[in-house]
């Protein structure tokens, strides 16, 4: 089945506090795969009551604003018409604040579960700029020239620092820590390159490839290994 996006957007826009609904991710760019999720941002003022989201009647997990690490905020994982749908709460006052900062070349980096390098605050601006507005109205900014000029330096510092630690771990033959730091170095460099190209990076999915770092990423490849097998094996070993 396929999500009836028009009808679904109407229901989301009716949630108290919501001022705009935007489609994000690969589906907003027209680059989705058959198994791609649906990502929708709910831009709100003041707050969202999770019970109002639950009242829509869809199966899944719904949390309150602030329950996910900042600046991810919160949202829901739902099943809609048999499709996986992710809702992301976005406090519009907060988004506008970080967007003003990004226009001045300023941003901060926060550790967020699911991110290796962390989530830069300008990712909120990237979502705002690249989303497909379905309901309401949003000011969608162009890529800030100041961010292009100042942002890469911080990311390259992150990459250099990670490589220093990777070298230390390598001398101790500490495989997980060494590979972890090497991965941070690749992704941080990718972030720097994307900023230099004035291209938004919303998250780390496919980031190394987008930044032209396939050769660097290949150095981390497990020889004769299947990544899915590695992940499932780790899950079983770690009891996850």
C-alpha positions as a LaTeX table, in Angstrom:
\begin{tabular}{lrrr}
\hline
Residue & $x$ (\AA) & $y$ (\AA) & $z$ (\AA) \\
\hline
Unk1 & 0.00 & 0.00 & 0.00 \\
Unk2 & 0.96 & 3.65 & $-0.43$ \\
Unk3 & 0.37 & 6.41 & 2.09 \\
Unk4 & $-2.43$ & 8.80 & 1.09 \\
Unk5 & $-0.17$ & 11.77 & 1.70 \\
Unk6 & $-2.79$ & 14.43 & 1.09 \\
Unk7 & $-5.26$ & 12.99 & 3.59 \\
Unk8 & $-2.51$ & 12.21 & 6.10 \\
Unk9 & $-1.13$ & 15.75 & 5.91 \\
Unk10 & $-4.62$ & 17.11 & 6.64 \\
Unk11 & $-4.83$ & 15.01 & 9.79 \\
Unk12 & $-1.36$ & 16.06 & 10.95 \\
Unk13 & $-2.11$ & 19.74 & 10.31 \\
Unk14 & $-5.14$ & 19.40 & 12.59 \\
Unk15 & $-3.01$ & 18.55 & 15.63 \\
Unk16 & $-3.22$ & 21.47 & 18.11 \\
Unk17 & $-0.05$ & 23.57 & 17.99 \\
Unk18 & 1.05 & 22.42 & 14.53 \\
Unk19 & 1.54 & 25.35 & 12.14 \\
Unk20 & 3.13 & 23.53 & 9.20 \\
Unk21 & 3.73 & 20.00 & 7.91 \\
Unk22 & 6.63 & 19.15 & 5.60 \\
Unk23 & 7.73 & 15.98 & 3.83 \\
Unk24 & 11.45 & 15.35 & 4.25 \\
Unk25 & 14.14 & 12.81 & 3.44 \\
Unk26 & 14.53 & 10.97 & 0.17 \\
Unk27 & 10.84 & 11.24 & $-0.71$ \\
Unk28 & 11.00 & 15.04 & $-0.63$ \\
Unk29 & 13.96 & 14.89 & $-3.04$ \\
Unk30 & 12.34 & 12.30 & $-5.32$ \\
Unk31 & 15.21 & 9.90 & $-4.55$ \\
Unk32 & 13.30 & 7.30 & $-2.57$ \\
Unk33 & 13.66 & 3.55 & $-2.92$ \\
Unk34 & 10.73 & 1.11 & $-2.75$ \\
Unk35 & 11.55 & 0.42 & 0.92 \\
Unk36 & 12.11 & 4.04 & 1.94 \\
Unk37 & 10.35 & 5.38 & 5.03 \\
Unk38 & 8.12 & 8.43 & 5.02 \\
Unk39 & 9.62 & 11.30 & 7.03 \\
Unk40 & 7.35 & 14.16 & 8.02 \\
Unk41 & 8.22 & 17.17 & 10.14 \\
Unk42 & 5.57 & 18.76 & 12.35 \\
Unk43 & 6.52 & 22.40 & 12.88 \\
Unk44 & 4.81 & 23.76 & 15.97 \\
Unk45 & 4.63 & 26.73 & 18.31 \\
Unk46 & 4.69 & 26.27 & 22.08 \\
Unk47 & 4.26 & 22.49 & 22.28 \\
Unk48 & 2.62 & 19.30 & 21.01 \\
Unk49 & 0.61 & 16.98 & 23.25 \\
Unk50 & 1.58 & 13.39 & 22.39 \\
Unk51 & $-1.96$ & 12.30 & 23.24 \\
Unk52 & $-3.18$ & 14.37 & 20.29 \\
Unk53 & $-0.83$ & 12.37 & 18.05 \\
Unk54 & $-1.98$ & 9.07 & 19.58 \\
Unk55 & $-5.58$ & 10.16 & 19.00 \\
Unk56 & $-4.99$ & 9.86 & 15.26 \\
Unk57 & $-5.33$ & 6.13 & 15.84 \\
Unk58 & $-2.21$ & 4.77 & 14.14 \\
Unk59 & $-0.16$ & 1.92 & 15.59 \\
Unk60 & 3.33 & 2.75 & 16.76 \\
Unk61 & 5.38 & 4.61 & 19.34 \\
Unk62 & 4.67 & 8.25 & 20.23 \\
Unk63 & 6.82 & 10.35 & 22.56 \\
Unk64 & 6.53 & 13.85 & 23.98 \\
Unk65 & 8.62 & 16.83 & 22.83 \\
Unk66 & 12.07 & 16.72 & 24.39 \\
Unk67 & 12.14 & 12.94 & 24.99 \\
Unk68 & 14.74 & 12.44 & 22.25 \\
Unk69 & 18.18 & 14.03 & 22.62 \\
Unk70 & 18.46 & 17.71 & 21.68 \\
Unk71 & 18.17 & 18.96 & 18.97 \\
Unk72 & 16.33 & 15.89 & 17.63 \\
Unk73 & 13.48 & 16.75 & 20.02 \\
Unk74 & 10.86 & 13.98 & 19.70 \\
Unk75 & 8.25 & 12.47 & 17.45 \\
Unk76 & 6.68 & 9.16 & 16.56 \\
Unk77 & 7.27 & 5.92 & 14.66 \\
Unk78 & 3.98 & 4.92 & 13.08 \\
Unk79 & 2.49 & 2.40 & 10.69 \\
Unk80 & 0.24 & 4.22 & 8.21 \\
Unk81 & $-1.53$ & 2.29 & 5.44 \\
Unk82 & 1.04 & $-0.46$ & 5.94 \\
Unk83 & 3.97 & 1.95 & 5.48 \\
Unk84 & 6.59 & 3.01 & 8.02 \\
Unk85 & 6.19 & 6.69 & 8.85 \\
Unk86 & 8.47 & 8.78 & 11.06 \\
Unk87 & 7.16 & 12.01 & 12.55 \\
Unk88 & 9.64 & 14.60 & 13.78 \\
Unk89 & 8.60 & 17.40 & 16.10 \\
Unk90 & 10.23 & 20.68 & 15.20 \\
Unk91 & 9.81 & 23.68 & 17.52 \\
Unk92 & 9.64 & 26.48 & 14.95 \\
Unk93 & 11.00 & 29.07 & 17.40 \\
Unk94 & 14.05 & 26.84 & 17.94 \\
Unk95 & 14.45 & 26.14 & 14.22 \\
Unk96 & 14.28 & 29.84 & 13.41 \\
Unk97 & 16.87 & 30.62 & 16.10 \\
Unk98 & 19.39 & 28.14 & 14.69 \\
Unk99 & 18.63 & 29.26 & 11.16 \\
Unk100 & 19.52 & 32.82 & 12.09 \\
Unk101 & 22.75 & 31.50 & 13.61 \\
Unk102 & 23.55 & 29.46 & 10.48 \\
Unk103 & 23.14 & 32.56 & 8.34 \\
Unk104 & 25.91 & 34.11 & 10.45 \\
Unk105 & 28.05 & 31.00 & 10.12 \\
Unk106 & 27.42 & 29.89 & 13.71 \\
Unk107 & 26.37 & 26.39 & 14.80 \\
Unk108 & 26.84 & 23.83 & 17.54 \\
Unk109 & 27.34 & 20.08 & 17.54 \\
Unk110 & 25.33 & 17.77 & 19.82 \\
Unk111 & 25.69 & 14.08 & 20.53 \\
Unk112 & 22.49 & 12.34 & 19.40 \\
Unk113 & 21.79 & 8.58 & 19.48 \\
Unk114 & 21.96 & 7.19 & 15.96 \\
Unk115 & 24.59 & 9.72 & 14.87 \\
Unk116 & 28.30 & 8.92 & 14.86 \\
Unk117 & 29.74 & 12.43 & 14.59 \\
Unk118 & 26.79 & 14.10 & 16.23 \\
Unk119 & 24.00 & 16.32 & 14.92 \\
Unk120 & 24.92 & 19.88 & 13.88 \\
Unk121 & 22.30 & 22.49 & 14.65 \\
Unk122 & 22.31 & 23.62 & 11.03 \\
Unk123 & 20.66 & 20.27 & 10.21 \\
Unk124 & 17.43 & 21.93 & 11.37 \\
Unk125 & 18.00 & 24.62 & 8.77 \\
Unk126 & 18.77 & 21.96 & 6.17 \\
Unk127 & 15.44 & 20.26 & 6.87 \\
Unk128 & 13.66 & 23.58 & 6.61 \\
Unk129 & 15.37 & 24.40 & 3.31 \\
Unk130 & 14.90 & 21.04 & 1.61 \\
Unk131 & 11.52 & 19.86 & 2.89 \\
Unk132 & 8.42 & 19.81 & 0.73 \\
Unk133 & 5.83 & 21.92 & 2.54 \\
Unk134 & 2.49 & 20.12 & 2.54 \\
Unk135 & 0.46 & 22.31 & 4.88 \\
Unk136 & 1.03 & 25.78 & 6.29 \\
Unk137 & 3.85 & 28.07 & 5.25 \\
Unk138 & 7.58 & 28.01 & 6.01 \\
Unk139 & 10.41 & 30.40 & 5.18 \\
Unk140 & 12.83 & 28.11 & 3.30 \\
Unk141 & 16.31 & 29.67 & 3.30 \\
Unk142 & 19.06 & 29.44 & 0.71 \\
Unk143 & 22.39 & 27.92 & 1.74 \\
Unk144 & 24.19 & 30.54 & 3.89 \\
Unk145 & 27.49 & 31.71 & 2.43 \\
Unk146 & 28.81 & 32.37 & 5.94 \\
Unk147 & 28.24 & 28.73 & 6.89 \\
Unk148 & 30.14 & 27.62 & 3.81 \\
Unk149 & 33.09 & 29.77 & 4.86 \\
Unk150 & 33.26 & 28.99 & 8.58 \\
Unk151 & 31.77 & 25.52 & 8.98 \\
Unk152 & 34.43 & 23.29 & 7.37 \\
Unk153 & 37.17 & 24.34 & 9.80 \\
Unk154 & 35.34 & 22.87 & 12.79 \\
Unk155 & 34.64 & 19.60 & 10.98 \\
Unk156 & 38.25 & 19.24 & 9.84 \\
Unk157 & 39.38 & 19.78 & 13.42 \\
Unk158 & 37.01 & 16.96 & 14.46 \\
Unk159 & 38.53 & 14.72 & 11.76 \\
Unk160 & 42.13 & 15.45 & 12.77 \\
Unk161 & 41.36 & 14.89 & 16.45 \\
Unk162 & 39.69 & 11.58 & 15.68 \\
Unk163 & 42.65 & 10.40 & 13.60 \\
Unk164 & 45.04 & 11.21 & 16.45 \\
Unk165 & 43.01 & 9.01 & 18.77 \\
Unk166 & 42.73 & 6.31 & 16.09 \\
Unk167 & 46.52 & 6.19 & 15.92 \\
Unk168 & 46.75 & 5.70 & 19.67 \\
Unk169 & 44.15 & 2.92 & 19.60 \\
Unk170 & 45.93 & 1.26 & 16.67 \\
Unk171 & 49.17 & 1.03 & 18.65 \\
Unk172 & 47.24 & $-0.81$ & 21.36 \\
Unk173 & 45.48 & $-3.02$ & 18.80 \\
Unk174 & 42.14 & $-1.75$ & 20.15 \\
Unk175 & 40.04 & $-2.58$ & 17.08 \\
Unk176 & 36.61 & $-1.17$ & 18.04 \\
Unk177 & 37.99 & 2.14 & 19.29 \\
Unk178 & 40.38 & 2.51 & 16.35 \\
Unk179 & 37.76 & 1.81 & 13.69 \\
Unk180 & 35.28 & 4.02 & 15.50 \\
Unk181 & 37.65 & 6.98 & 15.44 \\
Unk182 & 38.53 & 6.29 & 11.79 \\
Unk183 & 34.84 & 6.36 & 10.93 \\
Unk184 & 34.41 & 9.68 & 12.72 \\
Unk185 & 37.33 & 11.06 & 10.70 \\
Unk186 & 35.76 & 10.00 & 7.40 \\
Unk187 & 32.32 & 11.37 & 8.23 \\
Unk188 & 33.62 & 14.63 & 9.71 \\
Unk189 & 35.66 & 15.22 & 6.56 \\
Unk190 & 32.55 & 14.45 & 4.51 \\
Unk191 & 30.62 & 17.08 & 6.47 \\
Unk192 & 33.38 & 19.60 & 5.76 \\
Unk193 & 33.29 & 18.83 & 2.04 \\
Unk194 & 29.52 & 19.15 & 1.86 \\
Unk195 & 29.69 & 22.59 & 3.43 \\
Unk196 & 32.41 & 23.64 & 1.00 \\
Unk197 & 30.15 & 22.52 & $-1.84$ \\
Unk198 & 27.22 & 24.44 & $-0.31$ \\
Unk199 & 25.21 & 21.23 & $-0.17$ \\
Unk200 & 23.05 & 20.26 & 2.79 \\
Unk201 & 23.80 & 17.09 & 4.76 \\
Unk202 & 20.73 & 16.26 & 6.81 \\
Unk203 & 22.26 & 13.17 & 8.43 \\
Unk204 & 25.04 & 10.60 & 7.96 \\
Unk205 & 23.20 & 8.27 & 5.57 \\
Unk206 & 25.35 & 7.84 & 2.47 \\
Unk207 & 27.35 & 10.88 & 3.55 \\
Unk208 & 30.81 & 9.59 & 2.61 \\
Unk209 & 29.64 & 8.72 & $-0.89$ \\
Unk210 & 27.89 & 12.07 & $-1.38$ \\
Unk211 & 31.11 & 13.82 & $-0.44$ \\
Unk212 & 33.22 & 11.75 & $-2.83$ \\
Unk213 & 35.01 & 9.81 & $-0.10$ \\
Unk214 & 34.30 & 6.29 & $-1.36$ \\
Unk215 & 38.03 & 5.48 & $-1.44$ \\
Unk216 & 38.47 & 6.50 & 2.19 \\
Unk217 & 35.37 & 4.57 & 3.25 \\
Unk218 & 36.65 & 1.49 & 1.41 \\
Unk219 & 39.68 & 1.40 & 3.72 \\
Unk220 & 37.31 & 0.56 & 6.58 \\
Unk221 & 35.66 & $-2.28$ & 4.70 \\
Unk222 & 35.70 & $-5.71$ & 6.35 \\
Unk223 & 37.57 & $-8.10$ & 4.07 \\
Unk224 & 35.46 & $-10.94$ & 2.73 \\
Unk225 & 32.74 & $-9.91$ & 5.15 \\
Unk226 & 29.05 & $-9.24$ & 4.98 \\
Unk227 & 28.11 & $-6.13$ & 6.93 \\
Unk228 & 24.66 & $-7.51$ & 7.71 \\
Unk229 & 26.28 & $-10.65$ & 9.13 \\
Unk230 & 28.62 & $-8.53$ & 11.21 \\
Unk231 & 25.73 & $-6.50$ & 12.63 \\
Unk232 & 23.60 & $-9.56$ & 13.43 \\
Unk233 & 26.60 & $-11.32$ & 14.92 \\
Unk234 & 27.36 & $-8.36$ & 17.15 \\
Unk235 & 23.72 & $-8.20$ & 18.20 \\
Unk236 & 23.78 & $-11.84$ & 19.27 \\
Unk237 & 27.14 & $-11.49$ & 21.02 \\
Unk238 & 26.20 & $-8.29$ & 22.86 \\
Unk239 & 22.73 & $-9.53$ & 23.74 \\
Unk240 & 21.12 & $-6.63$ & 21.90 \\
\hline
\end{tabular}
